[in-house]
Amino acid sequence: MNIPRLRRVLRKPAVMRALGYGPTQLDELVEQGKLPKPIHLSENSRAIGWFEDEIIAHQEAMAAARDREAAKEQENLKVGITKEVQRNSVA
């Protein structure tokens, strides 16, 4: 028998602290589809929250993008050094 796993819900202030965004930036990222949409915590309420696992996935995607960019910069640096060495050996 599978027991459903509860998903922790983070309220807006906790998400802002976790991601380092202000309220306007958080709202803009949701509108742009760059951050998961929040859920309403009750039917006729303005209270919203995000599933913690979705916020974690967003953080992991940000870290992966950073790592890809760093690897690309490192590769560009290696290529530049190689070209410089080749130019100096020809001269």
N, C-alpha and C positions, 0 to 999 in steps of 0.2 A: 504494500500500500504506500503510495506516494503522498507525503504530507507537504502541502504547499509551503514554500519558503517565504517568510515575511520579508519585505523590502523596507529598509529604513528610509524615512522621508526627512529631508533637510529643508528647513524653512529658509526664506530668502536671506536673512542676515547671515546664517551659517554658510550658505553658498557663496555669498559675497566675500566672507572671510576666507573660505577655502580657496577661492579662485583669485582673490585680490582685485575684484572688480567693484566699482561703485554701482548704485542702483540703475543709473541711466545706461551705463555701459552693459550691464547685465541684460536689461530690457532690449537694447539694440542687438545684442548677439543672439538673443532668442528670436527676434523679428527677422534677422538675417539668416536664420537656420544654422548658425554656427554653435549654438548651445541647445541642448534638448529643451523642449517646451515643458513648462511646469504642469503639475496636476492641481486641480481644485480639491481642497481638502474636505469640502462638503458641497452639497448641491447648490445652495443659494448663498454661498459665501465668497468673499474676496480673498480669503486665506488660500495661499498657494504654497507648493513645495516641490522639490525635485527628488527623484529616487537617487539615493546615495551612489548606487552602482553606476548610474548614468553620468554622474558628476565625476566619479573616479575614471570612467572611460574617457571623458573629455580631457581630464588631466593627463592621462596616458597618451592620448593623441597629441596634446600640446608638447609633451616631452619627446615623443617620437619625431615630430616635425622639427623640434630644436636639434635633435641628434642627427637627422638627415641633413639639415643645413650646416651643422658643424663638420660633418663628413665631407660635404660638397666643398666647403671652404678649405678644408685640409687638402683635398685633392687638387683644387685650384692652386694652392700654395706649392704643392709638389711639382705641378706642371710648370709653374712660373720659375721655380728654382732650376728645373731641368733645362728649360729653354735658356735661362741665363748662363748656365754652365756650358751649354752647347755654343752659345754666342762667344763666350770668352775663350773656348778652346779653338774656335775657328780663327779668331783674331790674332 
